[in-house]
Amino acid sequence: QRKGVIVATDCNFSMAVAYHAVEMRIPVFVIMPAYSSPPRLRMYRDYGAMVISYGSTARDSVNHARHLARENGYLCLE
């Protein structure tokens, strides 16, 4: 069984995942590049997601999300 969900995209899909995971009491992590705007990061946090800024590109964020998922038993959604 998975321990939580990781999403590494900044789009409506990741917002929906964050919202519904929190509603279902599933830990959710959103991995976003370091250049992401503070208001956008705050929006995910307001939903209840744990936000991690990582890397200088979206690809860096996706690779980090995959790594965290493997290491911690999370489901990575892309």
N, C-alpha and C positions, 0 to 999 in steps of 0.2 A: 504494500500500500504506500502511496506517495505521501510525503510530509507536507507538501504545499505546491504552489504553482509559481513559476517564473515566466514573465513576459518581457520581451526585449524589443518592443516596437512602441513608437509614439503615435498612436492612431486611435480611431474609435474602437477598434477591436480590443486594444489593451485597456482602454477605459472601461469597456463592458466587462472584460475579464476581472479587472480590479474590483469593480462595483459588486458583481455577483459573487466573487470569491469571498469578499468580506461579508456579504449578506448570508452566505452559507457557512461562515466561520472557518474558512479555509485560509491559511496563511498565504499571502500573495506578495511577491516581490516584483517590482518594475525596475528594469535595468535600462538606464538612459545615458546617452553620451554626455560628457561634461559640459558641452555647449548648450544643453537644453535650458530653456528659459525658466527662471524661478517661479513665475506664475503657473507654468505647466507642471512643474514638480509639485508645487503646493496642491494643485488640483488632485493629483494621485494620492497625496498624503491625506487630503481632506476626505477622500473615499475610504481611507483606512489602510491603504497599501504601504508597504515598506519600500522606499525608493532608494536606489543605489545609483549614483553617478559614476560612470566608468568609461574611460577611453575617449579618444578624440573623434571617433567615427561611429556610425551606427553598426558597422561590422564588428568593431571592438566590443561593443555592448552585447551583440548577439553571441559572440564567441565566449564572453565572460558568463553570460547567462547559461549557455550550454555547459560550461565548466562547473558552475555552481550547482546546476541540476544534477550532473553526474556525481559530484562529490557529496551532495547532501540528500539525495533521494527525492528531489523535487521533479515535478512534471514541467518541462519547458515547452511553452506554446509560442509558435512563431507565426 
